């Protein structure tokens, strides 16, 4: 792999701080003052927001993303460290509401509404009913202790660290960003000589821009990584470039570079993704089939079906019909099961 | 944010929610909080699926989340009925009470330190009796007037 090394401490800092914070805040006999643990948790969250979240331009979506995910993670940390189960249930309600906000940002309004109704409306209320029936005193003596706090926090954060590491390796776009930066600089140059220098700056002689472009890695495969040269026909750009450069025709050179920049940007979006084979026949009831490429919207994203509920309905009752029927049967069985479990006790007690 | 960057950000949040839910499930002793942590793991996975649905431009991820919601609801119904039954047997929601259900050959988990004393029950309030005293037999004839 000739990808440049990742900044490991970008991952280790928030994960390590979070580990210490959660370990301190979990209920136990030798508890640190909760203010210290809370401060450290806040610092860990800020470090995660600074180092693990990437963005190019500050948009409204980014600000809302920060708000919702920060609230969700704060409430999640609170939920697992609260002693009183009622407080934990309320923190979980905040987690659910924040996750629904994130669903809305991802163009899933029906899921947002359904999750709020089912989770925050039904499941959490049922939890509170059970707490009311079972643990009226609020805090039980067993709530003030944890089982193996250090080992479980370590396990959880090691898992988290490895997940984030794998994500960063898979979606590593450093080579693409380098190529895009060079193209950008070249487009700002005025002369043909300036453009060529901007493109080839820093390369060894003989290792020119298009050769490096061919070697950009698009997918990390089990054996050999898939290179950009296989996915795009680079010579479509290289030939006109070389002809125009020989003529000194800056206008054509600029056009070629702009076209190449757009193609490179589109290819960057496919980094780390597996596409199904193009010859598979996949249904389009749920929006575009996964192996088709429809033109993206003006923000560069693929277009989802505009009417979310209608699209979900259409795909549920065509692609997923059997699954819908099975889910209905499962709900029926679960209701009957819940009644049977609680009813038998009442009979046996008589 | 470009679609790929947005996808990565949402996947990181999903992983964080999952890891926190995992820690809560392994650590806490109260059945309710254990179950809430399991539900939080499901929320993290749901976020992952919805992010991929947005990235790909189709609704398959959202349909998956819809079915996950159904299964979570069924799971909650049966689990809570079970918790109530378990409470009626041992009068506590502590999961360590049920260590007899472990696999044969495993040692039970013993608390290294004893649990704290349960919080003292507040005494029932003492109210002054209201209304007239009942008449005592034979006593009223001794005292005259008063």
Contacts between the chains, C-beta under 8 A, distances in Angstrom:
chain1	res1	chain2	res2	distance
A	22	B	20	7.6
A	22	B	23	6.2
A	26	B	27	5.8
A	29	B	113	5.4
A	29	B	116	7.5
A	48	B	12	7.8
A	48	B	16	7.3
A	52	B	9	7.9
A	52	B	12	5.2
A	53	B	9	5.1
A	53	B	12	7.1
A	54	B	1	7.7
A	54	B	5	5.0
A	54	B	8	6.5
A	54	B	9	6.6
A	55	B	1	5.1
A	55	B	5	6.3
A	55	B	9	7.7
A	56	B	1	6.4
A	56	B	2	6.4
A	56	B	5	6.8
A	57	B	1	7.6
A	59	B	1	6.9
A	61	B	1	6.7
A	61	B	6	7.8
A	62	B	1	6.1
A	65	B	9	6.5
A	65	B	10	7.9
A	69	B	9	8.0
A	69	B	13	4.5
A	72	B	13	7.0
A	72	B	17	6.7
A	73	B	13	7.3
A	73	B	16	5.7
A	73	B	17	7.3
A	73	B	20	7.4
A	76	B	16	7.6
A	76	B	17	5.9
A	76	B	20	4.5
A	76	B	21	7.3
A	76	B	40	6.1
A	77	B	20	6.4
A	79	B	20	8.0
A	79	B	24	6.8
A	79	B	33	7.7
A	79	B	36	6.5
A	79	B	37	7.5
A	79	B	40	7.0
A	80	B	20	6.0
A	80	B	21	7.6
A	80	B	23	6.0
A	80	B	24	3.3
A	80	B	27	7.0
A	80	B	28	6.9
A	80	B	33	7.4
A	80	B	37	6.1
A	82	B	33	7.8
A	85	B	30	5.5
A	85	B	32	4.8
A	85	B	33	5.6
A	85	B	93	7.9
A	88	B	32	7.5
A	88	B	33	5.1
A	88	B	36	6.0
A	89	B	32	7.3
A	89	B	36	6.5
A	92	B	36	4.9
A	92	B	39	7.0
A	92	B	40	6.6
A	95	B	17	7.4
A	95	B	40	6.1
A	95	B	43	6.5
A	96	B	43	6.7
A	99	B	17	7.5
A	99	B	43	5.0
A	99	B	46	7.1
A	99	B	47	6.0
A	102	B	10	6.9
A	102	B	13	7.0
A	102	B	47	6.0
A	102	B	50	7.8
A	103	B	46	7.9
A	103	B	47	7.6
A	103	B	50	5.5
A	106	B	10	6.9
A	106	B	50	4.9
A	106	B	51	5.9
A	106	B	53	7.3
A	106	B	54	4.3
A	107	B	54	5.7
A	108	B	50	5.1
A	108	B	53	7.2
A	108	B	54	7.6
A	108	B	62	5.4
A	108	B	65	7.7
A	110	B	62	7.6
A	111	B	46	7.8
A	111	B	50	6.5
A	111	B	62	5.6
A	111	B	65	5.7
A	111	B	66	6.8
A	111	B	69	7.9
A	114	B	66	6.9
A	114	B	69	6.1
A	115	B	46	7.5
A	115	B	69	6.4
A	118	B	69	5.5
A	118	B	72	7.7
A	118	B	73	5.6
A	119	B	39	7.3
A	119	B	43	7.9
A	119	B	69	7.6
A	119	B	72	7.6
A	122	B	73	7.0
A	123	B	39	7.0
A	123	B	72	7.2
A	123	B	73	6.6
A	123	B	76	4.6
A	126	B	76	6.4
A	126	B	77	7.6
A	126	B	80	5.6
A	127	B	32	6.0
A	127	B	35	7.6
A	127	B	36	6.9
A	127	B	76	7.8
A	127	B	80	6.9
A	129	B	80	8.0
A	130	B	32	6.6
A	130	B	80	5.0
A	130	B	83	5.8
A	130	B	84	6.1
A	131	B	32	6.0
A	133	B	84	6.4
A	133	B	87	7.7
A	134	B	83	6.9
A	134	B	84	6.5
A	134	B	87	4.3
A	134	B	93	5.6
A	135	B	30	8.0
A	135	B	32	7.9
A	135	B	87	7.9
A	135	B	93	5.6
A	137	B	118	7.5
A	137	B	119	6.4
A	137	B	121	7.5
A	138	B	119	7.9
A	139	B	119	6.3
A	140	B	30	6.8
A	140	B	92	6.4
A	140	B	93	6.5
A	140	B	94	6.7
A	140	B	118	7.0
A	141	B	115	4.6
A	141	B	116	5.4
A	141	B	117	6.7
A	141	B	118	4.4
A	141	B	119	7.7
A	142	B	29	4.7
A	142	B	30	6.6
A	142	B	92	6.7
A	142	B	93	7.7
A	142	B	94	3.7
A	142	B	96	6.9
A	142	B	115	6.1
A	143	B	28	7.9
A	143	B	29	7.0
A	143	B	30	5.2
A	143	B	33	7.8
A	144	B	115	7.3
A	144	B	116	5.4
A	145	B	29	6.5
A	145	B	111	7.0
A	145	B	113	7.6
A	145	B	115	6.0
A	145	B	116	7.7
A	146	B	27	4.4
A	146	B	28	6.4
A	146	B	29	7.3
A	147	B	26	7.3
A	147	B	27	6.0
A	147	B	28	7.7
A	147	B	29	6.2
A	147	B	96	7.5
A	147	B	109	6.5
A	148	B	26	7.0
A	148	B	27	6.9
A	149	B	27	5.6
A	152	B	22	7.8
A	152	B	23	5.4
A	152	B	26	3.8
A	152	B	27	4.8
A	153	B	23	5.6
A	153	B	27	7.5
A	155	B	22	7.4
A	155	B	23	7.7
A	155	B	26	7.0
A	156	B	19	4.6
A	156	B	20	7.1
A	156	B	22	4.8
A	156	B	23	3.8
A	156	B	26	7.4
A	157	B	19	6.6
A	157	B	23	7.8
A	159	B	19	5.6
A	159	B	22	6.8
A	160	B	15	5.9
A	160	B	16	6.5
A	160	B	18	8.0
A	160	B	19	3.8
A	163	B	15	4.3
A	163	B	18	7.9
A	163	B	19	7.5
A	164	B	12	6.1
A	164	B	15	6.3
A	167	B	8	6.1
A	167	B	11	5.7
A	167	B	12	6.6
A	167	B	15	7.4
A	171	B	4	6.3
A	171	B	7	7.6
A	171	B	8	5.1
A	173	B	4	6.9
A	268	B	2	7.6
A	268	B	4	6.7
A	269	B	2	6.6
A	269	B	3	5.6
A	269	B	4	5.1
A	271	B	4	6.3
A	272	B	4	7.8
A	273	B	55	7.8
A	284	B	58	8.0
A	286	B	58	4.5
A	286	B	59	4.0
A	286	B	60	5.3
A	286	B	63	6.9
A	287	B	57	5.5
A	287	B	58	3.5
A	287	B	59	5.3
A	288	B	56	7.9
A	288	B	57	5.0
A	288	B	58	5.7
A	289	B	58	7.2
A	290	B	56	5.8
A	290	B	58	6.4
A	290	B	60	7.6
A	294	B	57	7.0
A	300	B	2	6.3
A	300	B	3	6.2
A	301	B	3	4.9
A	301	B	54	7.3
A	301	B	57	7.3
A	302	B	3	7.5
A	302	B	55	7.6
A	302	B	56	6.7
A	302	B	57	2.8
A	303	B	57	6.0
A	304	B	53	7.7
A	304	B	54	7.0
A	304	B	57	5.8
A	304	B	58	7.4
A	304	B	59	7.0
A	305	B	59	6.7
A	308	B	59	7.8
A	308	B	62	7.9
A	311	B	59	5.5
A	312	B	59	5.9
A	312	B	62	6.4
A	312	B	63	6.7
A	312	B	66	7.1
A	315	B	59	5.5
A	315	B	60	7.6
A	315	B	63	6.1
A	316	B	63	6.2
A	316	B	66	7.5
A	319	B	60	8.0
A	319	B	63	7.7
A	320	B	63	5.6
A	320	B	67	7.9
A	323	B	67	6.2
A	327	B	67	5.7
A	327	B	70	4.6
A	327	B	71	7.6
A	330	B	70	6.9
A	330	B	71	6.9
A	330	B	74	5.6
A	331	B	70	6.4
A	331	B	73	7.3
A	331	B	74	5.9
A	333	B	74	7.8
A	334	B	73	7.8
A	334	B	74	3.4
A	334	B	75	7.7
A	334	B	77	5.2
A	334	B	78	5.6
A	335	B	77	6.6
A	337	B	77	7.9
A	337	B	78	5.4
A	337	B	81	7.8
A	338	B	77	4.6
A	338	B	78	5.3
A	338	B	80	7.7
A	338	B	81	4.2
A	339	B	81	7.9
A	341	B	78	6.9
A	341	B	81	4.5
A	341	B	82	6.0
A	341	B	85	6.0
A	342	B	81	4.8
A	342	B	84	6.3
A	342	B	85	6.4
A	345	B	85	5.3
A	345	B	88	6.1
